[in-house]
Amino acid sequence: MLPLSDADAAIVADIVDGTRSGPEWDAWLAARPEAAAEVAIARRVQALMRELAAAAIVVPPGFEARVLERVRADSTLLDLLDLGLGALGRTVLELLTAFFGVLPAPAPTR
């Protein structure tokens, strides 16, 4: 994917966060497939972040930006976003809860 100009990147950020919307911005995206692809990626990453938050998974600062950069560098990672990593996170938490639930209680200290 070709890098966007600074002006286009700013517009893309506004479209993703909803600041710019409507038919004129849909037409703008239709005329710029690389910008439309960037919007699609950003929206998928945001959906992942919402899933993680719903699963009470706290991510480190800058995590979303790092995910965006990795997906831009390797588009095959988009498939992982579609798998619903938030569901994976919930599954891991449930497994840990089950695992720690069957462990014997620690012996009392004297």
N, C-alpha and C positions, 0 to 999 in steps of 0.2 A: 504494500500500500504506500502510495506517495505521501510524504509529509504535507500537512496543510499549511497555508500561509498563516501568519499570526492573526490576521483579520478574520480569515475563515475559521480558525480554531476558536476565536472568541465567539463567533456566531454559533458555531457548533455547541459550545458550552452553554450558551443562552438557550438554544433549542432543547438541549438535554434537560436543563433545569426548569424549562417551561416559561422562561422569560419571553422568548419569541415563539409564537405559535400561530397557526392559521394557514390558509391556503397559499399566501404569498411565500411563507417559509417552506411549505411542502413543495412548491414549485422551485424554490431556490435549491432545495435538496435534490430534487429530480434532475436538475441541471448539473449537479456536482456529485457524481457517484461516490467519490472518495470521501466526501463530507457525510453523505448518507450512510456509508459503511461505518464511519467513526461514530455517528449518532447511534446506530444499531449496537455497536460494541459497548458504548458507554451505558446505554439503557440496560443491556444484559448484565453488565457488571453491577449497576445499581440494583437490579432485581436480586442478584446474588447477595449484595450487602443487606437488603431488606430481609431475605431469608435467614441470613446469619443472625441478624438482630432479633428476628422473631423466635429463633431457637436459643436466644440468650447467649450467643457466642460473641464474646468481646474480641475485636480484632485490634491489632496494634496500630498506632498512628501511621498514616501513610499507606496502609494496606490496600485501599481501593486504588490509589495511584499506581502502586506497584503491580497490581493485577492488570490494570489497563495497559501498562507498558509491556508486560509479558504477553498479553493477548495481541497487542499490536505487532510484537516481534514474531510471534508464532500463532498463526490463526487457527491451528488445529486445537488450541486450548479453548476455543469457542465451544467446541463440542462438550467439554467438561462443564462449562457454565450451564449448558442445556440439561445436563444430568441432574442439576439441582444439588449443588454442594451443600446447601443449607439442610437438605434432607439427610445428607451424609453426616453432617455435623450433629444433627439430632440423634441419629442412629448411634454415633460414637458416644454421645452423652448418655444415652439409654443403656448402652453396653457397660460403660463405666459404672453407672449407678447399680446395675444388676450385679456386676463383678464385686463392687465394694459392699453390696448388700449381703452377699453370701460369705464374706470373710468373717472369721470369728472375731469377736470383740477383743481389743487388746487386754492383756492380763493386767490386773490392778498392780500398781507399784506400792511397795511398802516403805 
